Amino acid sequence: MSKEYLPLLDIENILPILDKIAIFGGLSEKQLYKIFRILEKTSYKKDEIVFRQGESPTHIYIVESGRVRLFIEEDYTPLQLFEFHPGECFGESSLIGIMPHTASAICIEKTELIVLSKAALHSLYKDDIELFALIILNIARETCRNLAKTDDILKHYALKK
C-alpha cells in the first residue's frame, strides 16, 4: 500500500523543528524556508512499518510526533537499535548511500513524520548546489555519529556472549 504524502502548511510550527535537526544544522533562515517548501508530511498508525530492512530508500524521515523504533531481524529475532522521538531524523544514511535499508522502522505509537523525498533532495543539486552540499555534509557528520552509537551497541552484544 502506497503512503499519502501531503505538503506542509504550518510553517510557524515546522521551522523550529527543522532548526534543531542535525542534517539542517548551520542553514540560514532563507535556506530553511527553501527546505520547508520541498518537505511533505505523512502519518502512521501504531505498529505500522515505515520501511523494511532490505528495501530501497525513498525518503529522509523526521519525527514530528510519536515514536519510531529502528530494529534489525537476525534469525527471526528482532534486535532494537534506536528509538526516534520528536525532532529526530532517520533514513538519511541509506538515502545518500544508495543502498538498501540495513534495518526496519516501525511506529510504536501513532506518528506524524515530515519527509524529504529522494527526488526533492536531488532537485536541490540542480537548484541550489550550496544548500545541497551543506545537507550532504551534515548527513555525513550525522552518519559518523550514528556509527559511533552502533559501535557501542555492537560492543554491548559482543560482551554479553
C-alpha positions, 0 to 999 in steps of 0.5 A, spaced: 500 500 500 502 506 497 503 512 503 499 519 502 504 524 502 501 531 503 505 538 503 506 542 509 502 548 511 504 550 518 510 553 517 510 557 524 510 550 527 515 546 522 521 551 522 523 550 529 523 543 528 527 543 522 532 548 526 534 543 531 535 537 526 542 535 525 542 534 517 539 542 517 544 544 522 548 551 520 542 553 514 540 560 514 533 562 515 532 563 507 535 556 506 530 553 511 524 556 508 527 553 501 527 546 505 520 547 508 517 548 501 520 541 498 518 537 505 511 533 505 508 530 511 505 523 512 502 519 518 502 512 521 498 508 525 501 504 531 505 498 529 505 500 522 512 499 518 515 505 515 520 501 511 523 494 511 530 492 512 532 490 505 528 495 501 530 501 497 530 508 500 525 513 498 525 518 503 529 522 509 524 521 515 523 526 521 519 525 527 514 530 528 510 526 533 510 519 536 515 514 536 519 510 531 523 504 533 529 502 528 530 494 529 534 489 525 531 481 524 537 476 525 534 469 525 527 471 526 529 475 532 528 482 532 534 486 535 532 494 537 537 499 535 534 506 536 528 509 538 526 516 534 522 521 538 520 528 536 525 532 532 529 526 530 531 524 523 532 517 520 533 514 513 538 519 511 544 514 511 541 509 506 538 515 502 545 518 500 548 511 500 544 508 495 543 502 498 538 498 501 535 499 508 540 495 513 534 495 518 526 496 519 522 502 522 516 501 525 511 506 529 510 504 536 505 509 537 501 513 532 506 518 528 506 524 524 513 524 520 515 530 515 519 527 509 524 529 504 523 525 498 529 522 494 527 526 488 526 533 492 533 532 495 536 531 488 532 537 485 536 541 490 543 539 486 540 542 480 537 548 484 541 550 489 548 546 489 550 550 496 544 548 500 545 541 497 552 540 499 551 543 506 545 537 507 550 532 504 555 534 509 551 534 515 548 527 513 555 525 513 557 528 520 550 525 522 552 518 519 559 518 523 555 519 529 550 514 528 556 509 527 559 511 533 552 509 537 552 502 533 559 501 535 557 501 542 551 497 541 555 492 537 560 492 543 554 491 548 552 484 544 559 482 543 560 482 551 554 479 553 556 472 549 
